[in-house]
Amino acid sequence: MSATIDSTPAADGYRMPAEFEPHDGCWMAWPERPDNWRRNGRPAQAAFAAVAEAIAESEPVTVCVSDGAFEGARAQLPDRVRLVEMSLDDAWMRDIGPTFVVDRRGGRRGVDWRFNAWGGLYSPFDRDERAAEKVLELAAADRYRAPIILEGGAFHVDGEGTVLTTEQCLLNENRNPGYSREEIERILLDYLGAELVIWLGQGVYSDETDGHVDNLACFAAPGVVLLNWCDDENDPQHEVAVDAERRLERARDAEGRALEVIRVPGPPVMTITDTEARGVYEVLGTHPRRPGDRMAASYVNFYVANDRVIFPLLDESTDETAREILEGVFHGREVVGLPSREILLGGGNIHCITQQVPRTALDDRLVTP
């Protein structure tokens, strides 16, 4: 059973651990929506299955899938990946699932953020809005119902009191009109059990999420930030990256540390082909994707599992550089690259389709981050 707690994680002594801290598992969802995934989702399902299998080598994985797609998903996923039936609108578990928080006594609860499909980008989204509550019920974790609209990809934490986010997303009028910057910051700190917010400006150029930070920058360790980088001064992403780097270099984290910023060069510009766009992206409503549209490709959009890092393979000319950088910062973890173009075509990448379950403080199976 899952009870709704009329309080905040911070008030109850809970915090969100960093992604590189130990996990008890990972939640995902199955891509089925025909107006977002080409060829009825079949290519995307193969990509999702590869991600689930790679993570399951390191920690337990649960995938949510509809009744109609259950048998197909079971046939594509290894037996060690658990399937649960759940009705959803799409498959972005990072954004629709709960944010898990833990305390020092071995407790684990979840934050259920309000959801409006990235400011009304897609419809319907009512089943996705209920996804976090359903996951928490299955996980037998008590629930905090947050007062603001927010997606899990809109923030990163270092586990030691610092939150990383973007102004483009959190201050966007399509999320929480009427809330001031100070009010949103206070809610973030209260519901993540944190002490300090570092605000970046814009997110990755052409990112339809309105600039989720998980596509731009993330913590690799306390005091260490990986930043999606672009050297081409004629590319609009260059200005975004330079501004983010300047803000990070000026910032101090909740422990008073200066941040080490590590540039992660992005791939060459990636665009949607005629074949990929045909028959699906023209019917996406207010934000149709068309042939030639730029995709928000970034190597920073990876998932950190217990003993491995799953990162997107985007272009042969830059994949190995990204791998070498990740191997250099995640010592002791295997770095596994997976082709992710089919996930990117849907609007996100590997981090966007995953949601970690942090290990509790009293678990004696801890691993070293």
C-alpha positions as CSV (number, residue, x, y, z in Angstrom):
1,M,0.0,0.0,0.0
2,S,1.1,3.6,-0.7
3,A,-0.1,6.4,1.5
4,T,-0.1,10.1,0.5
5,I,2.0,12.1,3.0
6,D,0.9,15.7,3.8
7,S,4.3,17.1,4.3
8,T,7.6,17.5,2.3
9,P,10.6,15.3,2.0
10,A,12.9,17.9,3.5
11,A,10.7,18.4,6.5
12,D,10.7,14.6,7.1
13,G,14.5,14.2,6.6
14,Y,14.4,12.7,3.1
15,R,16.6,13.6,0.1
16,M,17.0,12.6,-3.5
17,P,20.3,10.7,-3.9
18,A,22.5,11.4,-6.9
19,E,22.1,9.0,-9.8
20,F,25.6,7.7,-9.3
21,E,24.7,6.5,-5.8
22,P,23.7,2.8,-5.4
23,H,20.3,1.6,-6.9
24,D,17.8,-1.1,-6.0
25,G,16.5,-1.0,-9.6
26,C,15.2,1.0,-12.5
27,W,11.7,1.7,-14.0
28,M,11.0,2.1,-17.7
29,A,7.9,2.1,-20.0
30,W,7.2,0.5,-23.4
31,P,6.9,2.8,-26.5
32,E,3.6,2.2,-28.2
33,R,2.1,5.5,-29.1
34,P,1.7,5.5,-33.0
35,D,1.7,9.2,-33.4
36,N,5.1,9.5,-31.7
37,W,6.9,6.4,-32.7
38,R,7.3,5.5,-36.3
39,R,6.2,2.1,-37.7
40,N,3.9,1.6,-34.7
41,G,6.9,1.8,-32.4
42,R,8.7,-1.4,-33.6
43,P,12.1,0.3,-34.1
44,A,11.9,2.2,-30.8
45,Q,10.8,-1.0,-29.0
46,A,14.0,-2.7,-30.2
47,A,16.1,0.2,-28.8
48,F,14.2,0.3,-25.5
49,A,14.7,-3.4,-25.1
50,A,18.4,-3.1,-25.6
51,V,18.6,-0.4,-23.0
52,A,16.5,-2.5,-20.5
53,E,18.8,-5.5,-21.1
54,A,22.0,-3.5,-20.6
55,I,20.7,-2.0,-17.4
56,A,19.4,-5.4,-16.2
57,E,23.0,-6.7,-16.3
58,S,23.7,-4.3,-13.4
59,E,20.4,-3.9,-11.5
60,P,16.7,-5.0,-11.6
61,V,14.6,-3.5,-14.3
62,T,10.8,-3.1,-14.4
63,V,9.0,-2.2,-17.6
64,C,5.4,-0.9,-17.7
65,V,3.4,-2.0,-20.7
66,S,-0.2,-2.1,-21.8
67,D,-2.2,-5.3,-22.0
68,G,-2.3,-5.1,-25.8
69,A,1.5,-4.9,-26.1
70,F,2.4,-7.2,-23.3
71,E,3.1,-10.4,-25.3
72,G,5.2,-8.4,-27.8
73,A,7.3,-6.8,-25.1
74,R,7.7,-10.1,-23.3
75,A,9.1,-11.7,-26.5
76,Q,11.7,-8.9,-26.9
77,L,12.8,-8.5,-23.3
78,P,15.0,-11.0,-21.3
79,D,13.3,-13.0,-18.6
80,R,15.1,-11.1,-15.8
81,V,13.3,-7.9,-16.8
82,R,10.0,-7.7,-14.9
83,L,6.9,-6.6,-16.9
84,V,3.9,-5.0,-15.2
85,E,0.7,-4.0,-16.9
86,M,0.0,-0.3,-16.8
87,S,-2.0,2.1,-19.1
88,L,0.1,5.1,-20.1
89,D,0.1,7.7,-22.9
90,D,3.8,7.4,-23.8
91,A,7.1,6.0,-22.5
92,W,9.1,8.8,-20.9
93,M,9.5,7.3,-17.4
94,R,12.0,9.9,-16.3
95,D,9.4,12.6,-16.7
96,I,6.2,10.8,-15.7
97,G,7.5,8.5,-13.0
98,P,8.2,9.4,-9.4
99,T,11.3,10.9,-8.0
100,F,12.5,8.5,-5.2
101,V,13.8,10.0,-2.0
102,V,15.4,8.2,1.0
103,D,16.2,9.0,4.6
104,R,18.9,7.9,7.1
105,R,16.6,5.3,8.7
106,G,16.2,3.1,5.7
107,G,13.0,4.8,4.4
108,R,12.1,5.3,0.8
109,R,9.3,7.4,-0.5
110,G,8.4,9.0,-3.9
111,V,7.6,12.5,-5.1
112,D,4.7,12.7,-7.6
113,W,5.1,15.9,-9.6
114,R,2.2,17.3,-11.6
115,F,2.4,16.7,-15.3
116,N,1.0,18.5,-18.3
117,A,2.9,16.9,-21.2
118,W,5.8,19.4,-21.3
119,G,3.5,22.5,-21.4
120,G,0.8,20.8,-23.5
121,L,3.1,19.4,-26.2
122,Y,1.0,16.2,-26.6
123,S,-2.5,15.1,-25.9
124,P,-3.9,13.1,-24.2
125,F,-1.7,12.9,-21.1
126,D,-4.0,12.1,-18.3
127,R,-2.7,8.5,-17.9
128,D,0.8,9.8,-17.8
129,E,-0.2,12.2,-15.1
130,R,-1.2,9.2,-13.0
131,A,1.9,7.2,-13.7
132,A,3.9,8.2,-10.7
133,E,1.1,7.3,-8.3
134,K,0.8,3.9,-9.9
135,V,4.5,3.2,-9.7
136,L,4.6,4.1,-6.1
137,E,1.6,1.8,-5.4
138,L,3.5,-1.1,-7.0
139,A,6.7,-0.1,-5.2
140,A,4.8,0.1,-1.8
141,A,6.4,3.5,-1.3
142,D,4.5,6.4,0.3
143,R,3.9,9.4,-1.9
144,Y,4.4,13.2,-1.7
145,R,2.1,15.0,-4.1
146,A,4.1,18.1,-5.2
147,P,2.2,21.4,-5.9
148,I,4.0,22.3,-9.2
149,I,4.2,20.9,-12.7
150,L,7.7,19.4,-13.2
151,E,9.3,16.6,-15.2
152,G,12.1,14.4,-13.8
153,G,14.4,15.4,-16.7
154,A,14.3,19.1,-15.7
155,F,16.7,18.6,-12.8
156,H,19.8,16.8,-11.6
157,V,21.1,16.5,-8.0
158,D,24.6,15.8,-6.6
159,G,23.1,14.0,-3.5
160,E,24.8,16.5,-1.2
161,G,22.3,19.3,-1.4
162,T,22.8,20.8,-4.9
163,V,20.2,21.0,-7.6
164,L,21.0,21.7,-11.3
165,T,18.2,23.1,-13.6
166,T,17.5,25.5,-16.4
167,E,15.5,28.8,-16.4
168,Q,14.1,28.0,-19.9
169,C,12.2,25.0,-18.5
170,L,11.3,25.8,-14.9
171,L,10.4,29.4,-15.5
172,N,8.4,28.7,-18.6
173,E,4.9,30.1,-18.5
174,N,3.5,26.8,-19.9
175,R,4.3,25.0,-16.7
176,N,3.6,27.0,-13.6
177,P,2.2,30.5,-14.4
178,G,1.9,32.7,-11.4
179,Y,4.8,31.1,-9.5
180,S,7.9,33.3,-9.0
181,R,11.4,32.0,-9.4
182,E,11.8,32.1,-5.6
183,E,8.7,30.1,-5.1
184,I,9.7,27.4,-7.6
185,E,13.2,27.2,-6.1
186,R,11.7,26.8,-2.6
187,I,9.5,24.0,-3.7
188,L,12.4,22.3,-5.5
189,L,14.5,22.3,-2.3
190,D,11.6,21.2,-0.1
191,Y,10.7,18.2,-2.4
192,L,14.2,17.1,-3.2
193,G,15.6,17.6,0.3
194,A,18.3,19.9,-1.1
195,E,19.8,23.3,0.0
196,L,20.9,25.1,-3.2
197,V,19.8,25.5,-6.8
198,I,22.2,26.3,-9.6
199,W,20.3,27.9,-12.5
200,L,21.5,27.4,-16.0
201,G,19.9,29.5,-18.8
202,Q,18.8,27.7,-22.0
203,G,18.8,24.0,-22.6
204,V,20.0,22.2,-25.7
205,Y,19.0,24.0,-28.9
206,S,15.8,22.6,-30.5
207,D,14.9,20.5,-27.4
208,E,11.1,20.2,-27.4
209,T,11.0,19.8,-23.6
210,D,11.8,23.5,-23.2
211,G,15.4,22.9,-22.2
212,H,15.5,19.9,-19.8
213,V,18.8,20.0,-18.0
214,D,19.4,16.2,-18.4
215,N,20.2,16.9,-22.1
216,L,22.6,19.7,-21.3
217,A,24.5,19.0,-18.1
218,C,24.7,16.5,-15.2
219,F,26.7,15.7,-12.1
220,A,29.3,12.9,-12.6
221,A,30.3,13.2,-8.9
222,P,30.0,15.9,-6.2
223,G,31.7,19.0,-7.6
224,V,32.0,17.5,-11.1
225,V,29.7,18.5,-14.0
226,L,29.6,17.1,-17.5
227,L,28.5,19.7,-20.0
228,N,27.2,19.1,-23.6
229,W,29.6,21.2,-25.7
230,C,29.7,22.7,-29.2
231,D,32.8,24.4,-30.6
232,D,31.1,25.7,-33.8
233,E,30.5,29.5,-33.2
234,N,28.0,29.5,-36.0
235,D,25.8,26.8,-34.3
236,P,23.2,28.2,-31.9
237,Q,24.2,25.5,-29.5
238,H,27.6,27.1,-29.0
239,E,26.1,30.2,-27.3
240,V,24.0,27.9,-25.0
241,A,27.1,25.9,-24.0
242,V,29.3,29.0,-23.4
243,D,26.6,30.6,-21.2
244,A,26.1,27.3,-19.2
245,E,29.9,26.9,-18.7
246,R,30.2,30.5,-17.4
247,R,27.4,30.0,-14.9
248,L,28.9,26.7,-13.7
249,E,32.3,28.2,-13.3
250,R,30.9,31.1,-11.2
251,A,28.8,28.8,-9.1
252,R,29.5,27.1,-5.8
253,D,27.7,24.0,-4.7
254,A,25.9,23.4,-1.4
255,E,29.2,22.4,0.2
256,G,30.9,25.6,-1.0
257,R,33.0,23.8,-3.6
258,A,33.9,25.3,-7.0
259,L,32.7,23.0,-9.8
260,E,35.0,21.2,-12.2
261,V,33.3,21.4,-15.6
262,I,34.1,18.8,-18.2
263,R,33.1,19.4,-21.8
264,V,31.5,16.6,-23.7
265,P,31.5,17.4,-27.4
266,G,28.2,16.7,-29.0
267,P,27.7,14.9,-32.4
268,P,27.4,16.6,-35.7
269,V,23.9,18.1,-36.3
270,M,21.4,15.4,-36.6
271,T,18.1,15.9,-38.5
272,I,15.0,13.9,-39.3
273,T,15.0,12.2,-42.7
274,D,12.1,12.0,-45.1
275,T,11.7,8.3,-44.4
276,E,11.7,8.8,-40.6
277,A,9.1,11.6,-40.8
278,R,6.7,10.0,-43.3
279,G,3.4,8.9,-41.9
280,V,3.8,9.9,-38.2
281,Y,5.5,13.2,-37.4
282,E,3.1,15.2,-39.6
283,V,0.2,14.5,-37.2
284,L,1.7,15.5,-33.9
285,G,-0.6,18.5,-33.4
286,T,0.9,21.7,-32.1
287,H,4.6,20.7,-32.5
288,P,4.8,18.5,-35.7
289,R,8.2,17.1,-36.6
290,R,9.1,17.4,-40.2
291,P,11.9,16.2,-42.5
292,G,15.0,18.2,-41.9
293,D,14.0,19.2,-38.4
294,R,17.0,19.2,-36.0
295,M,17.1,16.8,-33.2
296,A,18.4,17.7,-29.7
297,A,21.2,15.1,-29.7
298,S,23.5,14.9,-26.6
299,Y,25.9,12.4,-25.1
300,V,25.0,13.8,-21.6
301,N,21.7,12.0,-21.8
302,F,22.9,8.7,-20.3
303,Y,22.0,6.4,-17.5
304,V,24.3,5.5,-14.6
305,A,23.5,2.0,-13.3
306,N,25.3,0.3,-10.3
307,D,28.4,-0.9,-12.2
308,R,27.9,0.5,-15.7
309,V,27.0,3.6,-17.7
310,I,24.6,3.3,-20.6
311,F,25.2,6.1,-23.1
312,P,23.8,6.9,-26.6
313,L,25.7,6.1,-29.7
314,L,24.9,9.0,-32.1
315,D,27.6,9.4,-34.7
316,E,30.8,7.3,-35.4
317,S,32.9,10.5,-35.6
318,T,32.2,11.5,-32.0
319,D,31.0,8.3,-30.1
320,E,34.5,7.2,-29.0
321,T,35.4,10.6,-27.6
322,A,32.2,10.6,-25.5
323,R,33.1,7.0,-24.4
324,E,36.6,8.0,-23.3
325,I,35.3,11.0,-21.3
326,L,32.7,8.9,-19.5
327,E,35.3,6.2,-18.7
328,G,37.5,8.9,-17.3
329,V,35.0,10.2,-14.8
330,F,33.1,7.0,-13.9
331,H,36.0,4.9,-12.7
332,G,35.1,1.3,-12.0
333,R,32.0,1.3,-14.2
334,E,31.8,-0.3,-17.6
335,V,30.7,2.2,-20.2
336,V,28.3,0.7,-22.7
337,G,27.2,2.5,-25.8
338,L,23.9,1.7,-27.5
339,P,22.4,3.0,-30.8
340,S,19.7,5.4,-29.7
341,R,18.5,7.3,-32.9
342,E,15.1,5.7,-32.6
343,I,14.7,7.0,-29.1
344,L,15.9,10.4,-30.2
345,L,13.3,10.5,-32.9
346,G,10.7,10.3,-30.3
347,G,12.0,13.4,-28.5
348,G,14.5,12.2,-25.9
349,N,17.2,9.7,-25.1
350,I,18.4,7.0,-22.7
351,H,18.2,9.1,-19.5
352,C,14.6,10.2,-20.5
353,I,13.3,6.7,-20.6
354,T,14.7,5.5,-17.3
355,Q,14.0,6.3,-13.6
356,Q,16.3,4.9,-10.9
357,V,15.2,3.5,-7.5
358,P,17.9,4.5,-5.0
359,R,19.1,2.0,-2.5
360,T,18.1,2.6,1.1
361,A,20.5,3.6,3.8
362,L,20.1,0.3,5.7
363,D,20.8,-1.9,2.8
364,D,24.0,-3.8,3.4
365,R,24.6,-4.5,-0.3
366,L,26.0,-1.0,-1.0
367,V,28.4,-0.6,-3.9
368,T,30.9,2.2,-4.4
369,P,29.7,5.0,-6.7
